[in-house]
Structure formats: structure tokens, C-alpha cells
Amino acid sequence: MKRILALTVLMAMVFTSLISCGETEQFDDHANWQDRNSDFISGIASQCGDLTPETAVEGQIFRLLSYKLDNSKQWGNGSYVYCKVLNKGTGSALPHFTDSIRINYRVRLMPTDNYKEGQVIDRSFMTSSLDPKANIPSSFKVSSLIEGAATAIMNMHCGDFWIVYIPYGLGYGTSSKNNIPGYSTLIYEINLTEIAVPGQNLSKR
């Protein structure tokens, strides 16, 4: 009887241990983070055709060289942002570096085992997808944005809605910043809603 009881207790302990391991199993999302992010951007870059913001249609990806770099020279994948068109707006003007803007946005890291769509690190809209009627856009000066985001936005018209893939060199670089690890690709969803030139105020909300 004692042997049966001891065996029963042992089996219960093993079962409990297995359940506990299953419940607490975690993946190291940031293992080999630099290499994985470089590979991720290379994969996005390979999808680009010979397109521009004007010629790309919904679902297509094009690239934009950082506004700080000379377009007449050759640059690697990390010098471009990669933009996927979700919706084309009807606005005619493009923002300049000195302008103020309003955007709906959400920012993620690259997809990982624990975050299949990428961990959300910042956002202006809390709905699962953009709802222009329900979401309140945030205001910024273009000059205050990271290099990659400013590069994309200065090529957008009001109403445009893009996914923008930003290599770490055009984002926050090699150092960690708050909840963003160094070498992080940033994935922005950006919907430009308003532009105001210097001396002009954005509309009241």
C-alpha cells in the first residue's frame, strides 16, 4: 500500500511539473536580435519592385531613401524605408520637414514567437484596426520624428495609409530606448490626416 501511495505521489509531482513547464514556457524574443532584424529587412527589401509612391497601388511595396542621403549614390538596405500601401489618399500636398502634421499611427517591433504580429510599443489608436471616424490623430512636427518616419511622411498625401518598415539605422539605432531593444526594426502603420505649414495652425480638435 505504501509503495502504491508513493508511486501515486511521484506521478502527481511529475504531472504538476509538466503542467507548470507548459504554462511558464517562454521564448527569448530578442535572441540574435541584430541578425534577425537584418534578415527581416532583407526579406522586405526583396519584395520591392521598381515603384514610387505615385505608381504603387494597394498591397505593393516600394522603397524610399533616407531624406538625409544623396540619391545619386549607391546605398544598402539599411539606408531605405520600405512602404506598403494600404490606402491611397486624395490629398495633393506633401509635408515638408518644417511642417506640422496629424497622423493616426501604431508602432510594432518585428514579429516574434511571443508576438506573432510584433509587439506594440506605441500607438495613437486603440482599436484593432484603424477607424478614422473613431480614432483621434496625434500631432507632431515632422522635424521631431525619427529619420525613417520623417522620410516616409514627407512622401505621403493626406488620406494615405501605409505600413512603413524602418531599419534600426533610421530608427533608434544600436542602443536600447525605453521598451525598444537596440537594433530594432520598427514597423509603423501611418495614416496622414492633416498638414500645416509654418505659421499655420492645425485644426482644433
C-alpha positions in Angstrom: 0.0 0.0 0.0 2.8 2.4 0.9 4.5 1.6 -2.4 1.3 2.4 -4.3 0.8 5.6 -2.4 4.4 6.7 -3.0 4.1 5.9 -6.8 0.9 7.9 -6.9 2.5 10.9 -5.2 5.5 10.7 -7.6 3.3 10.6 -10.7 1.3 13.6 -9.4 4.5 15.5 -8.9 5.7 14.8 -12.4 2.3 15.7 -13.9 2.3 19.0 -11.9 5.8 19.7 -13.1 4.9 19.2 -16.7 1.9 21.4 -16.5 4.0 24.1 -14.8 6.6 24.0 -17.5 4.0 24.2 -20.2 2.4 27.3 -18.5 5.7 29.1 -18.0 7.4 28.3 -21.2 8.7 31.5 -22.8 10.7 32.2 -25.9 13.6 34.6 -25.9 12.2 37.1 -28.3 15.4 39.1 -28.6 17.9 36.3 -29.1 20.2 37.1 -32.1 18.2 40.3 -32.4 20.5 42.2 -34.6 20.9 39.4 -37.2 17.2 38.6 -37.1 16.3 42.2 -37.7 18.7 42.5 -40.6 17.3 39.3 -42.2 13.8 40.7 -41.7 14.6 43.9 -43.5 16.4 42.0 -46.3 13.2 39.9 -46.8 11.1 43.0 -47.0 13.6 44.7 -49.4 13.4 41.6 -51.7 9.7 42.3 -52.2 10.2 45.8 -53.6 9.6 46.4 -57.3 10.7 49.5 -59.3 7.9 51.5 -57.8 7.3 55.0 -56.4 4.6 56.4 -54.1 2.8 57.6 -57.2 2.9 54.3 -59.2 2.4 51.8 -56.3 -1.1 50.5 -55.8 -2.7 49.0 -52.7 -0.7 46.0 -51.4 2.5 46.9 -53.2 5.8 47.7 -51.5 8.3 50.4 -52.6 11.4 51.9 -51.0 12.4 55.4 -50.1 16.0 56.5 -49.5 16.5 58.4 -46.3 16.0 62.2 -46.8 19.4 62.8 -45.4 21.3 60.8 -48.1 22.4 61.5 -51.6 20.1 59.8 -54.1 22.9 59.7 -56.8 25.0 57.3 -54.7 24.6 53.5 -54.0 23.3 52.5 -50.6 22.5 49.3 -48.8 19.1 48.0 -47.5 19.6 49.8 -44.1 19.5 53.2 -45.8 15.9 52.9 -47.1 12.5 52.7 -45.6 10.1 50.2 -47.1 6.5 51.3 -47.6 3.4 49.1 -48.2 0.3 51.0 -49.5 -2.9 50.1 -47.6 -4.9 53.0 -48.9 -4.2 55.9 -51.3 -5.4 59.3 -50.2 -6.8 62.2 -52.3 -4.6 65.0 -50.9 -2.3 66.9 -53.3 0.3 68.4 -50.9 3.3 66.7 -49.4 4.6 67.6 -45.9 7.9 69.4 -45.6 10.5 68.9 -42.8 9.4 72.2 -41.2 5.6 71.4 -41.3 3.3 70.2 -38.6 1.1 67.1 -39.2 -1.6 65.0 -37.7 -1.4 61.2 -38.0 -3.1 58.1 -36.8 -0.3 55.6 -36.1 0.8 52.4 -34.4 4.3 51.1 -34.0 5.4 47.5 -33.6 8.7 45.5 -33.4 9.2 42.7 -35.9 7.2 39.5 -35.3 8.5 37.0 -32.8 7.4 33.8 -31.2 5.6 35.6 -28.3 4.2 38.4 -30.5 3.1 37.0 -33.8 2.3 40.4 -35.3 5.0 42.2 -33.5 5.0 43.8 -30.0 3.1 47.1 -30.0 5.4 49.8 -28.5 3.5 53.0 -29.3 0.1 53.9 -30.8 -2.4 56.7 -31.2 -5.4 54.4 -31.9 -6.5 51.7 -29.6 -8.9 49.9 -31.9 -7.6 46.7 -33.5 -7.6 48.3 -36.9 -7.7 52.0 -38.0 -11.1 53.6 -37.8 -10.8 57.2 -38.9 -14.2 58.1 -37.6 -13.4 56.8 -34.1 -9.7 57.5 -33.7 -8.2 60.8 -32.8 -4.9 61.5 -34.6 -1.8 62.8 -32.8 0.0 66.0 -33.8 3.8 66.3 -34.5 6.3 68.4 -36.2 7.9 66.4 -39.0 11.3 67.5 -37.7 10.7 65.9 -34.3 10.3 62.4 -35.8 12.9 59.7 -36.2 14.7 59.7 -39.6 12.7 56.8 -41.1 9.3 58.1 -40.1 10.1 61.6 -41.4 11.3 60.1 -44.7 8.1 58.3 -45.2 5.7 61.0 -44.1 7.4 63.6 -46.4 6.3 61.4 -49.3 2.6 61.0 -48.2 -0.5 62.8 -49.1 -3.4 63.3 -46.8 -5.5 60.2 -46.6 -2.6 57.9 -47.4 -2.4 54.8 -45.1 0.9 52.9 -45.2 2.8 50.3 -43.4 6.4 51.5 -43.1 9.3 49.2 -42.3 12.2 51.2 -40.8 15.7 49.6 -40.3 17.3 50.3 -37.0 19.8 52.7 -38.5 16.9 55.0 -39.4 15.1 54.4 -36.1 16.7 54.3 -32.6 20.0 52.7 -33.7 22.1 50.2 -31.7 21.2 51.4 -28.2 18.0 50.4 -26.3 15.5 53.1 -25.7 12.7 52.5 -23.1 11.0 49.3 -24.3 12.8 49.2 -27.7 15.9 47.0 -27.8 18.9 48.1 -29.8 19.0 47.1 -33.5 15.2 47.0 -33.7 13.3 47.3 -37.0 10.2 49.5 -36.4 7.0 48.7 -38.2 4.8 51.8 -38.4 1.2 52.0 -39.5 0.8 55.6 -40.6 -2.3 57.4 -41.8 -1.7 61.1 -42.6 -4.7 63.3 -41.9 -3.6 66.9 -41.9 -0.6 69.2 -42.8 0.1 72.7 -41.6 2.9 74.9 -42.9 5.0 77.1 -40.5 2.8 80.0 -39.3 -0.4 78.0 -39.8 -2.1 76.1 -37.0 -3.5 72.6 -37.3 -7.3 72.5 -37.0 -8.8 72.4 -33.5 -9.9 69.1 -32.1 
